[in-house]
């Protein structure tokens, strides 16, 4: 009991905007309740923060049809005890939920009309792919495949609706195709630096600069494989990615995209959302200003989602 109270007291010092988790799919498949489910993220844990906004991704590996995605959105909305679903950050509550779709191109019956249906249900962030190629674009496992004709049509609809494009998981070829064919907001909700950790899921310096120039934000992913190419990582290791992106002028372009409930193994010291204070405390010890910590912990993503 004392340990739980300690976490709550520490987290109450900070606000959090986490741009990616896979929790709602686990709630769906395991028939749990989002309020107090035994996962990395639940609403009770989010309530420990001064203010918390969590983007819940609906991950489609290829088994979900468009109506299945709608049903999961409805499930999320029915699990909003002490939390509110939001579509922008103009007026935030203490605890807020945003909705994204990961790998929308894996939806077998997808059409541009479905993108509008998703938008009307509250979706504001969409990625075209997961790791593999699909009908819209190449995934990161097939780096020489880019955007397809249908992918361009979907991007056009997303742009019309002011939906944010997430380029985490996309192929390098597809990344640049998207920048040429999409004039809206672009983010990488859960990706790190490929210079610091040479994994294909991370961003090259040039890719980070493209996102920066577009005014986007990159969410720091807490999966050890993307932090240091191993199964073991600590706070000091993810801070290397933050420091590197800051050295590229990314003060306004770094956020959090922890990837909780979607990773095979976790950091040793930040094992779920209730431990996020450890990162922000360590940044304080390293003499990061309160302004920088606030930008990375929540303000950069909040600013991005004010007008969507």
C-alpha positions as CSV (number, residue, x, y, z in Angstrom):
1,X,0.0,0.0,0.0
2,X,2.8,2.5,0.9
3,X,4.5,1.8,-2.5
4,X,1.3,2.6,-4.4
5,X,0.9,5.8,-2.5
6,X,4.5,6.7,-3.3
7,X,3.9,6.3,-7.0
8,X,0.8,8.4,-6.9
9,X,2.6,11.2,-5.0
10,X,5.5,11.3,-7.4
11,X,3.5,11.1,-10.6
12,X,1.2,13.9,-9.4
13,X,4.1,16.2,-10.0
14,X,4.0,15.5,-13.8
15,X,1.5,15.6,-16.7
16,X,1.8,12.9,-19.3
17,X,0.8,12.6,-23.0
18,X,1.6,9.1,-24.2
19,X,1.1,8.8,-28.0
20,X,1.0,5.0,-28.3
21,X,-0.1,1.9,-26.4
22,X,-1.8,-1.4,-27.4
23,X,-3.9,-1.7,-24.2
24,X,-7.4,-1.5,-25.7
25,X,-6.7,-4.5,-28.0
26,X,-5.7,-6.5,-24.9
27,X,-8.9,-5.3,-23.2
28,X,-10.8,-6.5,-26.2
29,X,-9.2,-9.9,-26.7
30,X,-9.0,-10.7,-22.9
31,X,-12.4,-9.3,-22.0
32,X,-11.0,-7.0,-19.3
33,X,-12.0,-3.7,-17.9
34,X,-9.8,-0.7,-18.8
35,X,-10.3,0.9,-15.4
36,X,-8.3,-1.6,-13.4
37,X,-7.1,-4.2,-15.8
38,X,-3.8,-6.0,-14.9
39,X,-1.9,-4.4,-17.9
40,X,0.8,-1.8,-18.2
41,X,-1.8,0.9,-18.6
42,X,-5.2,1.3,-17.0
43,X,-7.2,4.3,-16.0
44,X,-6.4,4.0,-12.3
45,X,-2.7,4.3,-13.1
46,X,-3.3,7.3,-15.4
47,X,-5.2,9.0,-12.5
48,X,-2.0,9.1,-10.6
49,X,-0.7,11.9,-12.8
50,X,-1.4,15.6,-12.5
51,X,-3.0,15.3,-15.9
52,X,-2.8,12.4,-18.3
53,X,-3.7,11.9,-22.0
54,X,-3.3,8.4,-23.5
55,X,-3.6,7.6,-27.2
56,X,-5.1,4.1,-27.5
57,X,-4.1,2.4,-30.7
58,X,-6.3,-0.1,-32.4
59,X,-3.7,-2.4,-33.9
60,X,-4.8,-4.3,-37.0
61,X,-2.5,-7.2,-37.9
62,X,-4.9,-8.2,-40.7
63,X,-7.6,-9.9,-38.7
64,X,-9.9,-6.9,-38.2
65,X,-12.5,-5.6,-40.7
66,X,-13.7,-2.0,-40.6
67,X,-16.7,-2.9,-38.5
68,X,-14.5,-4.7,-36.0
69,X,-12.5,-1.5,-35.6
70,X,-15.7,0.5,-35.0
71,X,-16.7,-2.1,-32.4
72,X,-13.3,-1.7,-30.5
73,X,-13.8,2.1,-30.6
74,X,-17.2,1.5,-29.0
75,X,-15.6,-0.8,-26.4
76,X,-13.1,1.9,-25.5
77,X,-15.9,4.5,-25.2
78,X,-17.8,2.2,-22.8
79,X,-14.7,1.9,-20.6
80,X,-14.4,5.6,-19.8
81,X,-14.9,5.6,-16.0
82,X,-13.0,8.7,-14.7
83,X,-11.7,9.4,-18.3
84,X,-13.0,11.3,-21.3
85,X,-12.5,10.5,-25.0
86,X,-11.2,13.6,-26.8
87,X,-10.6,14.6,-30.4
88,X,-8.3,17.6,-29.7
89,X,-6.4,19.1,-26.8
90,X,-8.2,22.4,-26.6
91,X,-10.0,21.5,-23.3
92,X,-8.5,18.6,-21.4
93,X,-9.8,16.8,-18.3
94,X,-7.6,15.3,-15.7
95,X,-7.5,12.0,-17.6
96,X,-8.1,11.8,-21.4
97,X,-8.2,9.2,-24.1
98,X,-7.4,9.7,-27.8
99,X,-7.9,7.1,-30.5
100,X,-5.5,6.0,-33.2
101,X,-5.4,3.1,-35.7
102,X,-2.2,1.2,-36.4
103,X,-1.9,-0.6,-39.7
104,X,-5.1,0.7,-41.3
105,X,-4.0,-0.8,-44.6
106,X,-4.3,-4.3,-43.1
107,X,-8.1,-3.8,-43.0
108,X,-9.3,-6.1,-45.8
109,X,-12.5,-4.2,-46.7
110,X,-11.0,-0.7,-46.3
111,X,-12.2,2.2,-48.4
112,X,-12.0,6.0,-48.2
113,X,-15.5,6.0,-46.7
114,X,-14.2,3.9,-43.8
115,X,-11.6,6.6,-43.0
116,X,-14.5,9.1,-42.7
117,X,-16.4,6.6,-40.5
118,X,-13.3,6.3,-38.2
119,X,-12.9,10.0,-38.1
120,X,-16.6,10.4,-37.1
121,X,-16.0,7.9,-34.3
122,X,-13.1,10.1,-32.9
123,X,-10.0,8.7,-34.6
124,X,-7.4,11.4,-35.1
125,X,-4.1,9.5,-35.8
126,X,-3.7,6.7,-38.4
127,X,-0.7,4.7,-39.6
128,X,-0.9,3.0,-43.0
129,X,1.2,-0.1,-42.1
130,X,2.6,-2.3,-39.4
131,X,5.8,-4.1,-40.3
132,X,4.7,-5.9,-43.5
133,X,3.6,-4.5,-46.8
134,X,-0.1,-4.0,-47.4
135,X,-2.4,-2.6,-50.0
136,X,-1.5,1.0,-49.0
137,X,2.3,1.0,-48.5
138,X,5.4,-0.9,-47.7
139,X,6.2,-1.8,-44.1
140,X,9.6,-1.6,-42.5
141,X,10.4,-5.2,-43.2
142,X,10.2,-4.4,-47.0
143,X,12.1,-1.1,-47.1
144,X,12.1,-0.9,-50.9
145,X,8.3,-0.8,-51.2
146,X,6.6,2.6,-51.1
147,X,3.2,4.1,-51.3
148,X,0.6,2.5,-53.6
149,X,-2.1,4.2,-55.7
150,X,-4.7,3.2,-53.1
151,X,-2.4,4.5,-50.4
152,X,-2.4,7.9,-52.1
153,X,-6.2,7.9,-52.2
154,X,-6.4,7.1,-48.5
155,X,-3.8,9.9,-47.7
156,X,-6.0,12.3,-49.7
157,X,-9.0,11.5,-47.5
158,X,-6.9,11.7,-44.3
159,X,-5.7,15.2,-45.4
160,X,-9.2,16.4,-46.2
161,X,-10.2,15.3,-42.6
162,X,-7.1,16.7,-41.0
163,X,-6.2,13.3,-39.6
164,X,-2.6,13.0,-38.4
165,X,-0.4,10.5,-40.3
166,X,1.8,8.2,-38.1
167,X,4.9,6.9,-39.9
168,X,6.2,4.5,-37.3
169,X,6.5,1.1,-38.9
170,X,6.5,2.4,-42.4
171,X,9.2,1.5,-44.9
172,X,12.0,4.1,-45.7
173,X,10.7,4.3,-49.2
174,X,7.1,4.8,-48.0
175,X,8.3,7.4,-45.5
176,X,9.5,9.8,-48.2
177,X,6.5,8.9,-50.5
178,X,4.2,10.1,-47.7
179,X,6.0,13.4,-47.3
180,X,5.6,14.0,-51.1
181,X,1.9,13.0,-51.2
182,X,0.5,14.1,-47.8
183,X,0.3,17.8,-46.8
184,X,-1.1,17.2,-43.3
185,X,0.5,16.7,-39.9
186,X,3.0,13.8,-39.6
187,X,4.3,12.1,-36.5
188,X,6.2,9.0,-35.5
189,X,4.2,8.1,-32.4
190,X,6.6,5.4,-31.1
191,X,10.1,5.5,-32.7
192,X,13.6,6.3,-31.5
193,X,16.9,7.4,-33.2
194,X,18.5,5.0,-35.7
195,X,21.9,6.7,-35.0
196,X,21.8,5.8,-31.4
197,X,20.3,2.4,-32.0
198,X,20.7,1.0,-35.5
199,X,17.3,-0.8,-35.7
200,X,15.1,-0.4,-38.8
201,X,12.2,0.6,-36.7
202,X,14.0,3.8,-35.6
203,X,14.3,7.0,-37.5
204,X,17.4,8.2,-39.5
205,X,18.6,11.8,-38.8
206,X,17.1,12.9,-42.1
207,X,13.7,11.3,-41.3
208,X,13.7,13.1,-37.9
209,X,14.5,16.4,-39.6
210,X,11.7,15.8,-42.1
211,X,9.2,15.4,-39.2
212,X,10.7,18.4,-37.5
213,X,10.4,20.6,-40.5
214,X,6.7,19.6,-40.8
215,X,6.2,20.5,-37.2
216,X,5.6,16.9,-36.1
217,X,6.5,15.1,-33.0
218,X,8.4,11.8,-32.4
219,X,7.3,9.7,-29.4
220,X,10.1,7.9,-27.5
221,X,9.6,4.2,-27.5
222,X,10.5,2.3,-24.3
223,X,11.0,-1.1,-26.0
224,X,14.6,-2.2,-25.2
225,X,15.1,-3.6,-28.7
226,X,14.6,-0.1,-30.1
227,X,16.6,1.6,-27.3
228,X,19.8,-0.4,-27.5
229,X,19.1,-3.5,-29.6
230,X,18.9,-5.8,-26.5
231,X,16.3,-7.1,-24.1
232,X,17.6,-4.9,-21.3
233,X,17.4,-1.1,-21.0
234,X,17.3,1.5,-18.3
235,X,16.3,5.1,-18.1
236,X,19.8,6.3,-18.9
237,X,19.6,4.5,-22.2
238,X,16.4,6.1,-23.5
239,X,17.7,9.5,-22.4
240,X,20.5,9.0,-25.0
241,X,17.9,9.2,-27.7
242,X,16.3,12.3,-26.1
243,X,19.7,14.0,-25.9
244,X,20.5,13.1,-29.5
245,X,17.2,14.4,-30.9
246,X,17.7,17.6,-28.8
247,X,21.1,18.0,-30.4
248,X,19.3,18.0,-33.8
249,X,17.2,21.0,-32.6
250,X,14.2,18.9,-31.6
251,X,13.1,20.6,-28.4
252,X,9.6,21.0,-29.8
253,X,9.5,17.7,-31.6
254,X,10.1,15.0,-28.9
255,X,7.4,13.3,-26.9
256,X,6.5,10.0,-25.3
257,X,5.2,7.0,-27.2
258,X,6.0,4.2,-24.7
259,X,4.4,1.3,-26.6
260,X,3.1,-0.3,-23.4
261,X,1.1,-3.5,-23.7
262,X,2.6,-4.0,-27.1
263,X,6.2,-5.0,-26.4
264,X,7.7,-8.4,-25.7
265,X,9.9,-7.2,-22.9
266,X,10.2,-4.0,-21.0
267,X,12.7,-1.6,-19.4
268,X,14.0,-2.7,-16.1
269,X,13.1,0.4,-14.2
270,X,10.1,1.8,-16.2
271,X,7.9,-1.4,-16.5
272,X,4.5,0.3,-16.8
273,X,3.0,3.8,-17.0
274,X,3.0,4.3,-13.2
275,X,6.8,4.3,-13.3
276,X,7.1,7.1,-15.9
277,X,8.1,9.6,-13.1
278,X,11.5,7.8,-13.1
279,X,12.3,9.2,-16.5
280,X,11.2,12.8,-15.6
281,X,13.0,12.6,-12.3
282,X,16.2,11.5,-14.0
283,X,15.9,14.4,-16.5
284,X,15.7,16.8,-13.5
285,X,18.8,15.3,-12.0
286,X,20.6,15.8,-15.3
287,X,19.6,19.5,-15.1
288,X,17.0,19.5,-17.9
289,X,14.8,22.6,-17.4
290,X,11.2,22.2,-16.3
291,X,10.3,23.7,-19.7
292,X,12.0,20.9,-21.6
293,X,10.6,18.2,-19.3
294,X,7.1,19.6,-19.8
295,X,7.5,19.7,-23.6
296,X,8.7,16.1,-23.8
297,X,6.3,14.7,-21.2
298,X,3.2,16.3,-22.6
299,X,3.2,19.7,-24.2
300,X,4.7,18.9,-27.6
301,X,2.0,16.4,-28.4
302,X,-0.7,18.6,-26.8
303,X,0.3,21.5,-29.1
304,X,0.2,19.2,-32.1
305,X,-3.4,18.0,-31.4
306,X,-5.0,21.4,-30.6
307,X,-6.4,21.8,-34.1
308,X,-7.4,18.4,-35.4
